Each structure stands twice: as structure tokens, then as C-alpha cells.
Amino acid sequence: MKNRTDNKFLFIDTETGGTIPTKHSLLSIGLIVWDTNFGEIARKEIFIKYRRYFVTKEAQRINKFNKNNQNNIGIEPANAVEELMNFINAYFPEDFYVTIIGHNVHFDIDFLKVLFRKCGKSFDNYFSHRYIDTYSVFKTLALAGVLDKDLNSSADAFKYFNIVVENRHDALDDCLATVKLYEKMINLLSNK
């Protein structure tokens, strides 16, 4: 049985062509290795290209998706999984399940599971079934009265905690903002 890391986590954020993992394209993955003692250790962004994209008009507007740009910077799905695993293996021992943190992270995990499955890999062989969702954390803080405002979205939370996101709906920049949000919530709890 594999162990779990107790002080190192992987923050993730994805940009997608829509909201249905089995239908819409996974366009990019933002990754940050974060340690409870040292903060951010490493970061990476992976862009994925396909022969055919499945992107809704709404997602195209939000992500500013451009097929030519995506093809220029993207890599094939199997190469994306390999690059993701190489990145993770550089920071996590092979005998550990990696715990993921993110905002509404189940969405991102569902897209990653589909990507892994299409590439003949099992997501569950590498990642813990437990994860931390920043939405759940700030909703709990609001319900407990630790926050003086009920926050309903990442945009609300970033504004509340004065977190500036360089390029909103860029996987790595949103991932960086989520790390800052999580650190601010930890600091808030530490001071209570």
C-alpha cells in the first residue's frame, strides 16, 4: 500500500473547452508543488493539442481559445500525461499518493481522470482519493463566522483577500492565485 505525503501537496487548475470532461477538450493544466514549511517549490503549465477540439463558444470566450496558438504551444495528450508525471516524480516519491488542492477541484480532477484514461493510465494509481477544495474551506470559514462575508466564487475570494490574478482563466495564473488564497486562509486560522 502506498503512503501519503503529509507536508507536500499539488495545486492544480485546468482550462477546458467546456464543462463536460467526457466531451470537451482539456486545454491546459497549471501545476504547483507546495510544501507546508516552504510554500511553493515548483510550477509548471502544460498545454494540450488535439487533431479536433471540442470547445463551446462560452469556453472560447472565457479562455480566449485560439486553435492556432494552442497547436503551436500544445503537446499531444500522451506527452502531456508523461510531462505531468515527470514533473510530479521530481518532487514526490514514487511510493506516495499525491494529494491535490484546488478551487472546485473536483472539476479539474474529472478532466484529468479522462485524460489519463484516454492515454491508458489510471489516475488513481498516482493520486490520493482525498483532496482539499478551497471553496469548501472558505465556505466553512464563512459559516463559522471567521470570515465576515460569505464568498461564493474564486473571484469573490480573490477580491476579499486582495489577491491580484495576472491573467484570469490562465491555468497557471489561476493556480498561483489559489495557492495565495489557501495560504491567506491558513494564516487567518492561525491568528484566531
C-alpha positions as CSV (number, residue, x, y, z in Angstrom):
1,M,0.0,0.0,0.0
2,K,1.3,3.5,-0.9
3,N,1.8,6.2,1.7
4,R,0.5,9.8,1.5
5,T,2.6,12.9,1.8
6,D,1.9,14.8,5.0
7,N,3.5,18.1,4.2
8,K,3.7,18.4,0.4
9,F,0.7,18.9,-1.9
10,L,0.0,19.5,-5.6
11,F,-2.2,22.5,-6.5
12,I,-3.9,22.2,-9.9
13,D,-6.0,24.3,-12.1
14,T,-7.2,23.4,-15.6
15,E,-8.6,25.4,-18.5
16,T,-11.1,23.4,-20.6
17,G,-13.3,23.6,-23.7
18,G,-16.5,23.3,-21.6
19,T,-17.8,21.6,-18.5
20,I,-18.2,18.0,-19.6
21,P,-15.0,16.0,-19.2
22,T,-16.0,13.2,-21.5
23,K,-17.0,15.6,-24.2
24,H,-14.9,18.8,-24.0
25,S,-11.2,19.3,-24.6
26,L,-8.8,19.7,-21.7
27,L,-6.7,22.7,-22.9
28,S,-4.1,23.4,-20.2
29,I,-3.0,22.3,-16.7
30,G,-1.4,24.5,-14.2
31,L,0.6,22.7,-11.5
32,I,2.3,24.0,-8.3
33,V,4.1,21.8,-5.8
34,W,3.5,23.4,-2.4
35,D,5.1,22.5,0.9
36,T,3.6,23.4,4.3
37,N,7.1,24.6,5.5
38,F,8.5,26.2,2.4
39,G,5.5,27.3,0.3
40,E,5.8,27.0,-3.5
41,I,8.6,24.7,-4.6
42,A,8.0,24.4,-8.3
43,R,5.5,25.3,-11.0
44,K,4.6,24.1,-14.5
45,E,2.0,24.7,-17.1
46,I,1.1,22.1,-19.8
47,F,-0.8,22.9,-22.9
48,I,-2.5,20.1,-24.8
49,K,-3.2,20.0,-28.6
50,Y,-5.6,17.7,-30.4
51,R,-6.5,16.9,-34.0
52,R,-10.0,18.1,-33.2
53,Y,-11.1,20.4,-30.4
54,F,-14.4,20.4,-28.6
55,V,-14.8,23.9,-27.3
56,T,-18.0,25.7,-26.5
57,K,-18.5,29.3,-27.5
58,E,-18.7,30.3,-23.8
59,A,-15.4,28.5,-23.1
60,Q,-13.8,30.0,-26.1
61,R,-14.7,33.5,-24.9
62,I,-13.6,32.9,-21.3
63,N,-10.3,31.2,-22.2
64,K,-9.6,33.3,-25.3
65,F,-9.1,30.0,-27.0
66,N,-7.3,30.2,-30.4
67,K,-6.7,26.9,-32.2
68,N,-3.5,28.0,-34.0
69,N,-2.0,29.2,-30.7
70,Q,-3.0,26.0,-29.0
71,N,-1.4,23.9,-31.7
72,N,1.8,26.0,-31.5
73,I,2.3,25.6,-27.7
74,G,0.5,22.4,-27.1
75,I,1.7,18.8,-26.9
76,E,-0.1,15.5,-27.7
77,P,-2.2,14.1,-24.8
78,A,0.1,11.2,-24.1
79,N,3.0,13.5,-24.0
80,A,1.1,15.8,-21.6
81,V,0.5,12.9,-19.2
82,E,4.2,11.9,-19.4
83,E,5.3,15.5,-18.7
84,L,2.8,15.8,-15.8
85,M,4.1,12.5,-14.3
86,N,7.8,13.6,-14.8
87,F,7.1,16.8,-13.0
88,I,5.3,15.0,-10.1
89,N,8.0,12.3,-9.9
90,A,10.7,15.0,-9.5
91,Y,9.0,16.2,-6.2
92,F,7.1,13.3,-4.8
93,P,8.4,9.8,-4.0
94,E,7.0,7.0,-6.2
95,D,5.5,5.2,-3.2
96,F,3.3,8.2,-2.3
97,Y,-0.2,9.1,-3.4
98,V,-0.2,12.8,-4.3
99,T,-2.8,14.9,-2.5
100,I,-4.3,17.6,-4.7
101,I,-5.5,21.1,-3.7
102,G,-7.6,23.4,-5.9
103,H,-10.7,25.5,-6.2
104,N,-13.7,23.5,-7.1
105,V,-11.0,20.9,-7.7
106,H,-13.4,18.0,-8.4
107,F,-13.9,19.7,-11.8
108,D,-10.2,19.6,-12.6
109,I,-9.8,16.1,-11.3
110,D,-12.6,14.8,-13.5
111,F,-10.9,16.2,-16.6
112,L,-7.5,14.8,-15.6
113,K,-9.1,11.3,-15.0
114,V,-10.5,11.4,-18.5
115,L,-7.1,12.4,-19.9
116,F,-5.3,9.6,-18.1
117,R,-7.9,7.1,-19.1
118,K,-7.6,8.1,-22.8
119,C,-3.9,7.6,-22.5
120,G,-4.1,4.2,-21.0
121,K,-3.2,5.3,-17.4
122,S,-5.0,5.2,-14.1
123,F,-5.2,8.5,-12.3
124,D,-5.9,6.6,-9.1
125,N,-2.6,4.9,-9.2
126,Y,-0.8,8.2,-8.6
127,F,-3.2,10.5,-6.8
128,S,-4.9,10.3,-3.4
129,H,-8.7,9.9,-3.4
130,R,-8.6,12.7,-0.8
131,Y,-8.2,16.3,-1.9
132,I,-8.6,19.8,-0.5
133,D,-11.1,22.2,-2.1
134,T,-10.5,25.9,-1.3
135,Y,-14.2,26.6,-2.0
136,S,-15.2,24.2,0.8
137,V,-12.6,25.9,3.1
138,F,-13.8,29.5,2.6
139,K,-17.5,28.4,2.8
140,T,-16.7,26.7,6.2
141,L,-14.8,29.8,7.4
142,A,-17.8,32.0,6.5
143,L,-20.3,29.6,8.2
144,A,-18.1,29.6,11.3
145,G,-18.1,33.4,11.4
146,V,-14.3,33.5,10.8
147,L,-14.9,35.5,7.6
148,D,-17.2,38.5,7.8
149,K,-18.6,37.9,4.3
150,D,-20.0,34.9,2.5
151,L,-17.9,34.1,-0.5
152,N,-19.5,32.3,-3.4
153,S,-16.7,32.2,-6.0
154,S,-13.0,32.3,-6.5
155,A,-13.4,35.8,-7.8
156,D,-15.1,36.8,-4.6
157,A,-12.4,35.1,-2.5
158,F,-9.5,36.7,-4.5
159,K,-11.2,40.1,-4.1
160,Y,-11.8,39.6,-0.4
161,F,-8.2,38.6,0.3
162,N,-6.7,41.3,-2.1
163,I,-5.2,38.7,-4.5
164,V,-4.4,40.0,-7.9
165,V,-4.6,37.4,-10.7
166,E,-2.4,38.4,-13.6
167,N,-4.2,36.5,-16.4
168,R,-7.6,35.3,-15.2
169,H,-8.5,31.9,-16.7
170,D,-4.9,31.0,-17.4
171,A,-4.3,27.7,-15.7
172,L,-1.0,28.6,-14.1
173,D,-2.0,32.1,-13.0
174,D,-5.3,30.8,-11.5
175,C,-3.3,28.1,-9.8
176,L,-0.9,30.7,-8.3
177,A,-3.9,32.7,-7.1
178,T,-5.4,29.6,-5.5
179,V,-2.1,29.0,-3.6
180,K,-2.1,32.6,-2.3
181,L,-5.8,32.2,-1.3
182,Y,-5.0,28.9,0.6
183,E,-2.0,30.5,2.4
184,K,-4.1,33.5,3.4
185,M,-6.9,31.3,4.8
186,I,-4.3,29.2,6.8
187,N,-2.8,32.5,8.2
188,L,-6.3,33.7,9.1
189,L,-7.0,30.5,11.0
190,S,-3.5,30.5,12.6
191,N,-4.2,34.0,14.0
192,K,-7.6,33.0,15.5
